[in-house]
């Protein structure tokens, strides 16, 4: 059975990814910001999924603590095939306008977490010479249509992944970002045709996927990601093509 550690599983998108991974037959360790969030998510799972999903509360930011938690999780699951580094999809412009100092500290913390957690996971995978690290992000293009946009975190994550991938390639460990396109937001589900106007940029007016459908794009890297590294894989509509 394949295994995965999912960090920041408290966000809606990451919880749906955890459920998708469980349905794919993986054994999961999911870390949450608080015990309340962890217990609520675990109680909502089916009995079968609960057996394959271990929940923990993420440790304070520190390399030794992170390495200890990842090592214990890998030992519990008898392996670590995937490390998935989640984050909340938030509107950074709104955060910056409301409190610039807090925004700067939050951005520093997010990128520091990405650095420390992937380093810790990479140390373990390098010894086994096998594994994948995946950093899911949300495309920024749809910002003016009401979708959250996190350009500071996104660009920082992509730049770091490209650099870190070069270090991990000799150890047969792949590191990639997975950029998701637009999805049907909960507060707009019943908005009807008026919400279709935000997709007028598309000639064919594609159907708007639910977030639950969108996260299934994770399967691209689960099935085919081992052979590539340092890439930004895009999945869904609303993302410009790069030739």
C-alpha positions in Angstrom: 0.0 0.0 0.0 1.3 3.4 -1.0 1.7 6.0 1.7 1.4 9.8 1.9 2.0 12.6 4.4 -0.3 15.6 3.9 0.6 18.9 5.6 -2.0 21.6 6.3 -5.0 19.3 5.8 -7.3 21.8 7.6 -8.2 23.7 4.3 -11.2 22.5 2.3 -9.2 21.8 -0.8 -6.6 19.7 1.2 -9.3 17.7 2.9 -10.8 16.8 -0.4 -7.3 15.7 -1.6 -7.0 13.5 1.5 -10.3 11.9 0.7 -9.3 11.4 -2.9 -6.0 9.8 -1.8 -7.9 7.5 0.6 -10.2 6.4 -2.2 -7.2 5.7 -4.3 -6.1 3.2 -1.7 -3.3 5.1 0.0 -2.5 5.1 3.7 -2.4 8.7 4.9 -1.0 10.8 7.7 -2.7 14.2 7.7 -1.5 17.1 9.9 -3.8 19.8 11.1 -3.3 23.2 12.8 -5.5 22.3 15.7 -6.8 19.1 17.4 -10.4 20.2 16.9 -10.0 20.4 13.2 -8.3 17.0 13.1 -10.9 15.3 15.2 -13.8 16.8 13.2 -12.3 15.7 9.9 -11.6 12.2 11.2 -15.1 11.8 12.6 -16.6 12.7 9.2 -14.7 9.9 7.4 -16.2 6.4 6.8 -15.0 3.7 9.2 -12.9 2.2 6.4 -11.2 5.5 5.7 -10.6 6.2 9.4 -8.5 3.0 9.5 -6.2 4.3 6.7 -6.0 7.9 7.9 -3.8 8.9 10.9 -4.4 12.4 12.1 -1.9 14.6 14.0 -1.4 18.2 15.0 1.5 19.9 13.2 4.4 20.7 15.4 5.9 24.1 16.1 8.1 25.3 13.3 11.5 23.8 13.9 13.6 21.4 11.9 14.2 18.8 14.6 10.5 18.7 15.5 9.5 18.4 11.9 12.0 15.6 11.2 10.8 13.7 14.3 7.2 13.9 13.2 7.8 12.8 9.6 10.1 10.0 10.8 7.5 8.7 13.2 4.8 9.0 10.5 6.9 7.1 8.0 7.6 4.4 10.6 3.9 4.1 11.5 2.9 3.8 7.8 5.9 1.6 7.0 7.1 4.0 4.3 6.7 7.5 2.8 5.9 7.5 -0.9 4.4 11.0 -1.2 4.7 14.2 0.6 2.0 16.8 -0.2 2.5 20.3 1.2 -0.8 22.1 1.4 -1.7 25.7 2.2 -4.8 27.8 2.4 -5.9 29.5 -0.9 -6.3 33.1 0.3 -6.4 36.5 -1.4 -3.0 38.0 -0.6 -4.0 41.5 -1.9 -6.7 41.6 0.7 -4.3 40.5 3.4 -1.7 43.0 2.3 -4.2 45.9 2.4 -5.6 45.0 5.8 -2.3 44.5 7.6 1.0 44.7 5.7 3.1 43.6 8.6 1.0 40.6 9.3 1.0 39.7 5.6 4.8 39.8 5.5 5.1 37.6 8.6 2.6 35.1 7.2 4.3 34.9 3.9 7.7 34.3 5.6 6.1 31.6 7.8 4.5 29.8 4.8 7.7 29.7 2.7 9.7 28.7 5.8 7.3 25.8 6.4 7.6 24.8 2.8 11.4 24.8 3.0 11.7 22.9 6.3 9.0 20.3 5.6 10.2 19.4 2.2 13.8 19.3 3.4 12.8 16.8 6.1 10.8 14.7 3.7 13.6 14.9 1.2 16.1 13.6 3.8 14.0 10.5 4.4 13.2 9.9 0.7 16.8 10.3 -0.4 17.9 7.5 1.9 15.3 5.3 0.2 16.1 6.8 -3.3 12.4 7.0 -4.0 9.5 9.4 -3.5 7.5 12.3 -4.7 6.9 15.7 -3.2 3.9 17.7 -4.5 3.1 21.4 -3.8 -0.5 22.2 -4.8 -1.2 25.9 -5.6 -4.1 27.8 -7.2 -3.6 29.7 -10.4 -3.6 33.5 -10.1 -5.2 34.3 -13.4 -8.8 34.3 -12.2 -8.2 36.9 -9.5 -10.3 39.6 -11.2 -13.2 37.1 -11.4 -13.4 36.8 -7.6 -11.1 33.8 -7.0 -8.4 34.0 -4.4 -4.9 34.9 -5.6 -1.6 34.2 -3.8 1.2 35.4 -6.2 3.8 35.9 -3.4 3.5 32.3 -2.1 2.9 30.8 -5.6 6.0 32.4 -7.1 8.1 31.6 -4.1 7.0 28.0 -4.1 7.6 27.5 -7.8 11.1 29.1 -7.6 12.0 26.9 -4.6 10.7 23.7 -6.2 12.8 24.3 -9.3 15.9 24.7 -7.2 15.2 21.9 -4.8 14.4 19.5 -7.6 17.9 19.8 -8.9 19.3 18.7 -5.5 16.9 15.7 -5.3 17.2 14.4 -8.8 20.4 12.3 -8.1 18.4 10.6 -5.3 15.5 9.7 -7.6 13.1 11.9 -5.7 10.8 14.2 -7.7 9.6 17.6 -6.6 6.8 19.4 -8.5 4.1 22.1 -8.1 0.5 21.3 -9.2 -1.4 24.4 -10.3 -5.2 24.1 -10.2 -7.5 26.2 -12.4 -10.9 27.7 -11.5 -13.6 25.7 -9.7 -17.2 26.2 -8.5 -16.9 28.2 -5.2 -19.4 27.3 -2.5 -20.8 30.8 -2.2 -21.4 31.0 -5.9 -23.0 27.5 -6.5 -26.6 28.9 -6.7 -25.7 32.1 -8.5 -27.0 30.7 -11.9 -26.2 32.3 -15.2 -24.8 35.5 -13.7 -21.7 33.7 -12.6 -21.2 32.5 -16.2 -20.0 35.9 -17.2 -16.7 35.5 -15.4 -15.8 32.8 -18.0 -16.5 34.9 -21.0 -12.8 34.8 -21.8 -13.3 31.2 -22.9 -14.8 30.7 -26.4 -16.2 27.3 -25.6 -17.6 28.1 -22.1 -16.4 24.9 -20.4 -18.4 23.5 -17.5 -17.3 24.7 -14.1 -15.9 21.8 -12.1 -16.7 21.3 -8.4 -13.6 21.4 -6.1 -14.1 17.7 -5.4 -13.7 17.1 -9.2 -10.8 19.5 -9.5 -8.6 17.8 -6.9 -8.6 14.5 -8.9 -6.0 16.1 -11.0 -3.6 15.0 -8.2 -3.8 11.6 -9.9 -1.6 12.9 -12.7 1.4 13.1 -10.4 0.4 10.0 -8.5 0.5 7.9 -11.7 3.1 9.7 -13.8 5.1 12.1 -11.6 8.0 9.9 -10.8 9.7 10.6 -14.1 9.7 14.4 -14.0 10.9 17.0 -11.4 11.1 20.7 -11.1 7.9 21.2 -13.1 4.7 23.2 -12.7 1.9 20.9 -13.8 -1.3 22.7 -14.6 -4.7 21.1 -14.3 -8.1 22.7 -15.2 -9.3 25.8 -17.0 -8.3 29.4 -16.5 -4.5 28.8 -16.8 -2.6 30.3 -19.8 -0.8 27.9 -22.1 3.0 28.1 -22.1 4.8 27.2 -25.4 
